[in-house]
C-alpha cells in the first residue's frame, strides 16, 4: 500500500488515500519520485473538460526520479538510474511512433487520465516512455522535462520553426509553462523575447528569467509592434482564447502562431483575411516526444533552463494548489513534495 491523491469524482478535488501497490510488469521500471509537478491540464481533467478520463484515477503526468526496480524485459535502464517519463505511454508500432512523432500516437495512454499517474511516491512506467536524465539536471528540472520544457521545445523548434535571430512572443509568461518558455526561446537563439502577462505583480519576475520586454492588458498588439516594428516571427500561445486574437495579430508577415494552451476551453474567432494576406500560419502542438524531452534535458544540464518554482505543496494540499493556480497566485510552477 502507498499514499496517493485520487480523483474519484469530476468537479471535486483529489483526496489522499491508501492504494494497492501495482504488480511490476516485465517491460516496466519502478520509479521513486521526490516530487511531481501540477499542470493546468490536471485541473481541466478534474473539471471534466478532457475526454476518456477513467475514474477513480491518480492524477498527474509529470514523472521523474530514481529507478528502484526493473522488469525482466527492460534493456536500457538499471536500478539507480535517473529517468524522466513522457506524459503518456505510446503504442510504439503506429506510423507516428515509428517516425519519431509518438506525441501524435492515437493509441497512447496518458498518465493521470487513462492510467494512474504521478500524485504518489512510487510509479510504474513502461520503458518505452523513459529517457535518461543527465547528471547536472536538478530533480525539479527533470520533473518538468516532458510536460513543460520538452513540450515548449517541441512547440517552438519543431512545430514553430524557431530559428536563431527570430523574435518571439510568449503569452501567459508568468505561469508554469510561460516562465520556462521565455528561457527556452532564448536558449534556442531568439534575439528578442516579448512576454505577455495579465498580472502586474509578475512582470519583474518575468524580466528576471530573461524576457526583453513585458506587455499586457487589452490590445497588447500595438505595444508588440512598437517594439518590433512589424511583429514577431513566432508567437507561442500558452493561454488560449483570452490572449489568442492579440497573439495572432502580433505576427509579422509570414509569422507563425503555435498553440499549446487552452485554459478556459472557449472557441476563438479567426480573421481569415489577415491569415491569407499576411501569409501567416497557425498550428497546434501537443506534448513532447522523447527527442524534444532529451533536448530540453540537455539545455537544463547546460544551465540554460532554470526551474521557476512558484510554490511547493504537500500531497494533502492538492486542492489548495489547484485553487492557487486557478486564481493566478503563483509565479512559476507548482510542485508536490512526495
N, C-alpha and C positions, 0 to 999 in steps of 0.2 A: 504494500500500500504506500501511496505518497500523496502529499497535498497538491491540489491543483485548483485553479479558478475555473469553474464550469458554467457555461451558458446553457440554461435549461429551458428558458422561455424567451421569445423575442420581446424586445422593448423592456426587458428587465436586466439589471446589471449581473455580471457573472458572480457566483458565490463560491467561496473556498470550501472544499470538502475533500474527503479522502477518496481516492480512486484506486482501482486494482492495477497492479503492475502488468504491463503487456508482455507477451512472450516474444523474445527476440527472434526474428526470422533470419534465415540463412544469408539474406542479402542486405541486412541492416547492421547499423552500429548503434550502440547505446551512448548517448552524449550527456555529459554532466554540464549543466549551464550554471553560470554565476549570475547572469542577468538576461533579461529579454527586453525588447522594445515594444511599445504600444503604438500601433498605427491607426490612423483615422479610418482605415478600412475595417478595423475591428469594431469601431463604433457603428459604422454603416451595417455591418453584419448583425450586430445586436438589434439595430432598429429595423431590420427586415428588408433592407434595400438590395441585398445580394441574393441571387437565386441559388437553389440547390444546397442550402445550408442544412446539415444533418444535426438534429438535436436529440439528446444533450451532447455538447461538444466542449472540448477545451479550446478556447480561442488562442489567437496569437500565431504569427508566422515568421518571426524574426529569431532564428535559431542559430546558436553557435556555442562552442565550448570544447571540452576535452573528451576524447574517446575513452570510454571506460571498458567497453567490451565490443567484440566484433563477431558477426555471424560467420558461419563456416564457409560461405562463398564470397566473402569480402576480400578483394585483392589489393586495393590501393592504400588502405588505411590500417593502422595498428593501434593498440592501446597506448595512450599517452599523446597521440597526435592532436593538434589543434585544428578544428574544422569549422566551417560555416555552411549553412544549407540554403538552397533555393527556397522560395516560399511555397513550393509545390513539388510534387513527385511526377515527373514526366513519364510517358509510356516507354520512350527510348527507341521505338520502332517506326513511328509515323514519318511522313515526309518532312515535317517540321523538325522533329528530333534528330533525324539523320542528316539535316543540313544546318545544324547549329542554331536553329530557331525554336528551341524547346519551349520558350515562353508562349508560343502560339499553339502548343500541343492541345488538341481537342479532347484528349483522354487524360489530361493531367488531374491530379487530386491535390487540392490546396489545403495546407495546414490551417487549422482553425475554422475551416468551413466544411470540408467533406471528410477530413480525417483530423484526429486530435492534434492540437497544436502546442504552442510554446509556453503557456502560462503554468509551468511546472518545472521542477529542477532537472528531472531526467526525461529525455525524449528519445524515442527510437526513430531513426531516419535511414531510408534506403541509400545505399552507396551512390546510386545514380544522381542523387540530389546534392552531393557534397563536393566542396572544394577545400584545398589546404589553405590554412591561414599562415602567412609569413610571420617570422619571429618578432618583428618590431610593431606589429599591429596590436593595439590595445583591445581588451575584451569589448569595450563599448563600440569601437570601430568594426570589429568582427561581427557583432550582433546586427548592425545595420547595413552590412555589405550586400545583402540581397535586395531588401525592400526599399532602402533609401539610396545608398551610394551607387550600387550596381544598377538600380533602376534608372538613376539620373544619367549615368554613363551611357546606358542603352538609349535613353531618350535624346540626349544631346549629341552624342558622337555617331551612333549607329543610325538612328531614325532622323535626327535633325541635321546631320551632316556638318556639325560644328567644325570649323577649320581655324587654324591659327590666324589671329588678326581680326576675327569676327567680333561684332558687337552682339550682346546678349541681354535679353530682358527676362528676369525671373519673377513671377508673381507669387504672392504668399511667402515672401522671403524670410519672414520671421518664424515660420513653422518648422517642424522637424525635417521636412523634405527641403523646403526652400533655403534654409540656412546652410545646408550642406551643398545644395545646387550652386550657390554663389561660389563656394570654394572649388567645386569641380569644374565649373565653367572657366575659372582662372587657370586651373591645373591643365585643362585641355587646350589652352592657348588663346582664350578670348582676350582681346585688347581692352574691352570696355564692358563691364557688367553693371547693368542698371537693375536695382532691386525694388520691387513694389511691396508695400505693406499698408494695411488699413489701421495699424496700431502705432500711434505716435511714439509710445514708450520703447518700441523695439528698434527704432531707427539707429540708435547708437550702436547696439549690438550687431546689427546687420553690416554697418560700416566696418566694425571691428573684425568681422570674419572675411572681409575682402571686397565688399561692394564698392564700386567707384562713385555711384550716385544712388540715392534712395528717393523714390517718388511714391505718391499715394493720393487717395481721395478720388473724387469723381473726375472723369476725363483726364487721366494722367498721361494720355497720349501726347497732349501738347507739350508737356514737360520732356517726354522722351525725345520728341522731335527737335526741341530746343537744344538738347544735349548732343544728339547725333547728327542733326542736320536733315536727315532723310528717313530715319527709322532704323530699326535693328535688323541684323541678319537672321537671328534666331530668337524666338520667344518661347519660353518654357512655361506652360500653364499648369500650375500645381493646385489651383483652387477650383476652377470650373466657371459656372455661369456668372458669379459676381464680378469677375475680372476679365472674362473671355473677350467681350467686344473691344475693350480698350487694348487688350493684348494684341488682338488681330489688327486693329487699326495702327498699332505701333510698328508694324513691319515695314521695311523698305521695299522697293520693287524687287521681286524675286525672293523675298524673305520667307522663312518657314516658321510655322507655329506648331509646336508639339504639345499635345495634351496628355497629361498623366494624372490629373486630379479632377474630382467631381464631388465636392463635399456636400452639396445640397441636392444633387440628383435632379436638377431642373434643366429643361431644354434651353437652347440658346438660338437666337436668330443669326442668320449669316448673310451679310451683304454680298451677293453674288457678283455684282458689278465690280466691286473692289477686288474680289478674288481673281476675277478674269483679267481685268485691265492692268492690275499690278503684277500679274504672274505669280501670285502667292500660292503657297501650299499649306495644307493643314493635315496633320497626321496624328493618330493616336499611338501611344506606346505603352505596352503592358509589361510590367515586372522587369526581370533581368534574366539573362542567360548565364551559364557558367563562365562564358568568356567575358561578359561585361562585369560579372562579380569579381573575377580574377583581376581585371584591370582596376577596379575600384580598390581592391585589397592592396594592389601594388602601389597605387597612389597614397593610400593610408600608410603603408610601410615606409614610403619615402617622406612622410610628414607633410604631404600636400593636402590631406584632408584630416582635419582635427574634429572629433565628435563634439557637437554642441549639445551639452546635457542640460535640458531645461529643468528637470526635477526627477529624483529617484523615489519611487514609491515602493511600499511593501506589497506582497501578494494580496493582503487583505484590503489594500487601498485602491483596487482596480476601479471601483465606482468613482472614487474621488479623482483619479487620474482622468477618466473619461470626461467628467464634468469640467475639469481644468482645461482640457483640450478643446471641448466644445465652446467654452467661454473665452478662448484665446488668451489664457492666463500665463502661458509658458512661452518663453523664447527658446526654441530648440526642441530637442527630442525628450519624450517621456520614457523612462525606463522602469522596469520592475526588478528589484533586487530579490534573488531567489536563495 
